Amino acid sequence: MDLYRPLLAKVLFPAFEAVRGRPTVGLLQYLHTTERWSIDALRDLQLGFLRRLLRHAYTHTAHYREVMDLVDLRPEDIEAVDDLHRLPLLDRATLNATLNTRLSAAPPFATITKMSSGTTGEPAVVKYNAESRHWRDAGRWRGYGWAGYEIGMRAMHYWGAGPKVTSFTKRSKASLDHALKRELYIDCTPRSDAALTDAVEKFRAYKPNVIVAYAAGAAALARFVNAQGLRDWRDTPVIVGAERLWPDDRSEIQRAFGPAFETYGAREVQLMGAECEAHDGLHTTMETLIIELIVREADGTVRIAKPGETGEVVVTDLHNLACPLIRYVTGDLAVQHAATPCACGRSLVKIGPIEGRITETLRDGRGNPVSGLVFSILFALISSEAKQFQVVQRLDGTVQLKLVLGRGTVVTPATDKAVHDFAAKYLPGVPLVIELVDEIPLTAAGKRRVVVVEK
């Protein structure tokens, strides 16, 4: 019997959260109730949170007071969630430029600062208060729970390694935290046969109850397992994110491990949508966010996407009062889902599939595939100097790293060495050249291709 699992789920985790003043467990129980409310009740809940957010933003932030005055709008004028369209969109450049003027002059104040990984070529810096963090944590656990991942289970995270932690104390603390929470982390970016074999061996030894992975990483590992005929284990659900889950990849994952569950999120707001057991679109976290899919018309007007139509993802964080994020344009694209009841019985609005977050696969000197997302991890290390980046792998295999630097900044020798060391680790045998450019053009669809592989 696995005696530690109920101990962690029922005693240790609740106590850990309670000691730190985090109401995660209570919020998670609440979300399991609200997910089956009627859609009208959920919209009323959103409206109440939205009115609170706008009142606070108007009263205590310089940016939103100016914005609402310009459009002659007051918080009390909002009578329905759809009235949100009366406020302008917040693009990434404006998000970063208004960081200080969106900060609240009254409690709650920002306690957490995050930066997006830069998968759209330009990172976003966000600050938020503890309440927003608590809702995010509960929403993530609920979404993962639809895939069968419950607190206390052993989980293998096949994810990006992230920046290396040099402090022994921090490394030890992280290792202990992962051990107590039963989380095994494996870097998914190296995809040579040796790296994939190592991942399979660790999977076998750890015997996880669930896998959490980059979509392309899970698919690459699954294809390796299937090609080598390695599967000798029971079904293990695989929760994927960071990239779109393509039908062929889903089939490979299911054959190699078990059912795949797609999720969609961003560091700015964490989990935005997750797939349930019906596998028919992604339920959005309505209690935490308002998600709009918008279409820009040729005349400059903006409308909500119709069912089956692709739109830009726009999100409002209902619980971030410290540095409000209202109608933020994420840079992602998603398909509007029809407003039909889900077979699972949950009423939460669905979107999907997610489009526009596909990262091309690079090749190292031996021809082994390497996820292009690895450079998003690198960008976090050099973001103080570089504003945007693009990775181009030429036909001869050479990799060109294009950087748009901030005003008055230069690539220091230390940064140059860090970039080349990083490339040598993940793309061994591949020459890398850093090129400074003034801008990185967008595609015709308005997207900035972060990874370009010449064909």
N, C-alpha and C positions, 0 to 999 in steps of 0.2 A: 504493500500500500504506500501511496505517496502522502505521508503525513505532513510534510512541510507545506504542501500546496494549500490546504485549508487553514493552516496556521498563519501563512503569509496573507491570505485573502481576508480572513475573518479577524485576525488579531494584529499582526505586525504592521501591515500596510495602513489600516485605519488609525492605529496608534501613531505611526510615523507621520501621517498627514495631520492628525489632531495636534500633536506636539508643535508642529510648525504653523498652526493656525490655518490650515487649508481644509475647507469643507468639501473636498473632492468626493468622498463617499456619499454624503447627503445629496450633493448635486447630481451625482450619477443615478441615485435612486429616483430623484425627481425627474430626470430626463427619460428614464424608462417609463415613467407615467405619461409625460407630456407627448411622447412620440406617437401615442395612440389617441390623442385628443382630436377633435374635428378640425378641419382646416380653418374654419372660422374662428375657433378658439385659439388656435396657434397664431393666426393673424392678429387677433386682439392682444395676445401676449407680446408679439413683436411691436405693436403700436404703442403699448405702454412703455416698453423699454426705449423705443425710438423717441417718444416725447421727452422722457427723462434725459436722454442723451443730448437732444437738441437744446433743451432748457439749459443744461449745464454748459454746453459748448458756446451758446450765445452769451451767457452771463460771465463766463470765466476764461474764454480764449479770445485773443485779439483777432485771429484769422477768421473764425466762424462768425463773430459779431460783424466783421466787415463784409463777409460774403453774404450773410442773410440780409444785411441792410441794403446791399447793392441790388438784390432781387426782390426787395420789399417783402420779406417773409419773416414771420415771427413763429416761435415754437408752437404757440397756441393755434396757429393756422393749420397745422398738420392734423387732418381728420381721418386719414387712412394711410396705410403703408405705401400705397401707390403715390401719395403726395410727395414722396421722397424725390421724385423726378424734378421737382421745382428747384432743387439745389444743383449747382454745377458739379461736373465730374472732377475727380481729383487724380490727375495723372502722376506718374512716378517722379517726374522732374519737380512738379509743384509739391509733391509729398516731401521730398528732401529739402526743398527751398523753404518750406513753411514749418519745418520741424519745431523751431523755437516758438513761433507765434501760435502754433496749435497746442502748446503746453498749457495746461490748466493753471490758473493763478490761485485756485482753491483746492482743497482735498476732494477726491483722492489724488495723490501725486504719483508720478511715474516711479516705479520701483524696478522695472525690467527694461533693458534695451536689447533689441535684436536687429540683425541685418540679414536680409535675404541673401541666398546663395549666389544670385546674379545670373540665373539661367536665361534671363532676357537680355543680358549684356550690361545691365546697369543695376547695381544693388539698391535696395530700399532700406532705410534706417527707420525703425519704429520703436516707440516707447509706449509702455502700457502699465496699468495699475494691477494690483494683486487680484482684484475681483475678476478682471478679464482673464488672467492666467488660470484662475480656478475653473471658470467656465470652459476654457480651452482644454484643460486636463480632463474634465469630466466628459466633454464632448468626444475627445479622442478615445477614451476608454469605452464609451458607448458604441462608437463606430466600429472599433476593433471587436467589440463584443458580438456584433452582428455576424462576424466571420468565425466566431467561436473562441476568440482570444479573451480569456477571463483573467483577472488578477490572480496571481499565484502560479500560473502556468509557466513552463520553461519555454522561452522564446529565443529563436536564433534571428539576429538582425543582420541581414546580408545587405549592407548599406555602405555609403562612402565613409572612409576612415576619418575625415575631418583633419583640421590642423593638429600637428603633433604636440602633445602636452609635455613640456620639458621638466616641470616641477615634479619631484618625486612624491611630495605630499599630495598633490592633486591627482597624480596617476594612481596612487594607493587608495585614495578616497573613492575615485571613480571605479576602480576594480572591486572594491568592497561593496559599493552601491550596486553594481551590476550583479555581483554574486548573490547578494541578499535578495535582489528582485528577480533573480533567475534569468538574466539576460546575457546571451553570448553574442558578441559583436565580431563580424568577419568583414573585412574590406572586400567589396564586390568589384572594385575597379580593375584589378589585374585579372585577365581572363585567358591566360595561357592554360594549356592542359595541366601543367603542374599546379597552378593556382586553383583550378577547378577541382582537381583531385583532392587537394588539401581541404577545400571547402566541404566536399562530400565526406571525407574522413572525419572532420570535426562534427558534421551533422550526425553521422552514425554514432559517434562517441557520446554526443550530448543528448541525443534523442529528444529533440524539442517537441512540444505540443503544437507549436505554430511557428511560421516563418514570416518575418516582416522584411520586405526587400524593395529595392529599386525594381521597377517593372522589367527593364531591359536586362538587369543583372540576374533576376530570377529566371528569365527566359533563357539566357545564355547557360546558366547552370543546369536548367531543365533539359536543354538540348544535349548537353554533354552527358547527363545521366542516361537519357534515352538512347543516344548513339552508342554508349558503352554497355548498355543493358545492366546498369548498376542497381536499379531499384530492388530492394528487398525489405521494404518497410511499409507500414500501414499509412493510410491517408493522413497527410499533414496539411492543414489549410495554409494558404500562402496569401498574405495581405501585401498588396503592391501599391506603390505610389511613385511620385517624382516624374513619371512619364506615362503616356497613354498605354493601356494594356491592349495590344492588338489581338484579334481573334486567333491567329496562328500561335501567338505566344501563350495565350490562355490554354489552348489545347495541349501544348508542350508541357506547361506547368502542371496541368491536371494529370497528365500521363505520368510525369516524373514524381510528383509529390502528393497532389490532392487538389481540391477545389481552390480556384483563385478568386480573390475579392479585391476589386479595384477601389482605391481611395484617391481623394484629391485634396490637396492642402497647400499652404504656403506659410513660410515663416512669419509673415506679417500678421496672420490670423490663425494659424495652425490648421486643424482639420476643417474643411468646408463641406465635404461630401464623402459618403462611403456606401459601398454596395452591400445589400442585405442578401439573405439566402435565396431570394427570388432572381437575383442577377439581372435586373431589369432597370438600369439606370442607377444613379447615386443619390441617396437621400441627403438633403442638405441639413445642416445644423441650424434650424430655424430659430431655436431659442437663444442662440448666440449671435447669429449673423443674419443680415438681409442680403441675399444674392440676387443680382439682376443680370440678365444676359441682354446686351444692347446691340443694336444695329445702327450704324451711322449712314444716313441717306446722303445722296449726292448733293442735296441742297444744304447740308450741314445739320439738319435736324437729327434727333436721336429717338429711337423707339425700341420697345421691348421685342425681342426675337419671338417669332411664331414657333409653334411646335414643329420640330424637325429642322429648324433653321439654326445656323451657327451664329453665335453672338459673342461679343467681348464680355468677359467676366468682370463684374463690378460688385464690390463688397463693402458693406457697412458693419463695423464691429459695434454691437449694441452695448457692450460692457466696458469699452475703453473710454473712460471719462477723463483720464489723465492727459491723453494726447489723442483726441478724437480722430478716427479714421472713417470718414463719411463719403460714400460713393467713390471708393478707391478703384481705379482701373488697374487690374493686376497684370495685364499684358498677355493673359491667357485667353484661349478660345474654347467654347463649349457649345454643345448642341442643346437646344431647348427641348425638354421632355414634355410629352403630352400630360395634361392634368387628369390622369386616370388612376383609379385606386390600385394600390400595390397588393400583390397576392399575399405579402407578409402581414398585412393589416395595419401597417404604420401609415400615418397621414402626412408625414413630412414631404414637402415638395421635392421632386427629383430633377436632376439635370444629367446630361451625359449622352454620348461619350465626351470625354475631354479631348480637345485638339490643341495643337500649337505648342506642345512641350516635348517634342521629339528631338532627342539629341543624337546626332550622327556618331557612329562608331569609328574610332581611330584604330590604327594598326601600329604595333611596335616594330622594331627592326627585324624581327623574325616572322612578321605577318600575323602575330596574335592579336585578337580584338581587344580593345580597351575602351571603356565607356568614356564618352566625351564629357560626362558630368564631372569627371575628375578635375577639370580645369575650373569648375565652379567652386570647388573646395580650395584650389590654389588662390582664386580671386579674393577669398576671405582674408588671405594672408597679406595681400598687397593693396587692399582697398583704400588705405590711407594715401596712396600715391596715384592709383589708377581709378578713373571714373567709369570706364567701359572697357570691354575686351572682346576679342573674337579670335578663335583658333581656326587656322586653315591648314589642312594637310594636303600638300601638293601631290601631283602624280608620282614624283620621285620619292615620296615618303617623307620629305622634309616638313616639319611643322613650323608655321609662322604664327607667332603670338602678337596680335595687333593690340596696342594699348592706347587709350585716350587718357592722357594724364590730367590731373587737376592743375589749376592755374598756379604757376610758381613751383611745381614739383618736378623732380627728376627721378630717374631710375638709379638708385644708389647701388654701389658695388654689392652691398649685402642683399638687396632685393634681386639683383641680377643673379647672384650665386644661388639664392633660394629658389628662383624660378628654374634654373638649369638643373639643380639637384632634384627638384620635384619631378621634372620631365625625365631625368635619367632613371628615377625610381619606377615611374609608371609607363614610360615609353622608352625602354632601354634600346640603344642602337639607332635612335632617331635623332638627327640633327635638329636643333631648335634655334630659331632666330627671333629676336624681339624687334618689332618694328613700331615706332611711335607714329601715330596718325592723328589728324585733327578731328576726324569723325568716322563713325562706322555706319554706312547707309542702311536704311531699312529696306525690307523686301516690299514688293507691290502690295502685299497684304498688311503692311504696317508693322511687321515683326522684324526684330533684329536677330539674324541667325548667329548664334553663339559659336556653333561648331560647323565648319564647312569642310567637306571631304570632296576633293576634286575627283571626278569620274573620268 
